């Protein structure tokens, strides 16, 4: 089942928004990013170490806006796949969440796996 986490207008292209997703009775921090009208959602944890990507500046985008960035480790991730292309976890991928837009609402699905170990 998908839950509304924002209206399309709340996350314009080039922006992101954090939210909580419930899994296994625990809340896990996640984020959605709008890249040219395409929405992508991920659990907010770097694959190098279990820290949030936005640990320092409450931002998810690289300085040039071309990638997701872990501000602790400098890892760069592709928007669409969540795959790390540079940094200490190169080749690994962020935990992707299903996202879709319906009636101008951004909906994110509950993860299929058990993410309790990622809970704050």
PyMOL commands that set and color helices and strands:
alter all, ss='L'
color gray80, all
select helices_A, chain A and resi 8-10+116-118
alter helices_A, ss='H'
color red, helices_A
select strands_A, chain A and resi 2-7+16-23+26-35+38-43+68-69+76-77+84-86+96-97+99-102+105-109
alter strands_A, ss='S'
color yellow, strands_A
deselect
rebuild
show_as cartoon
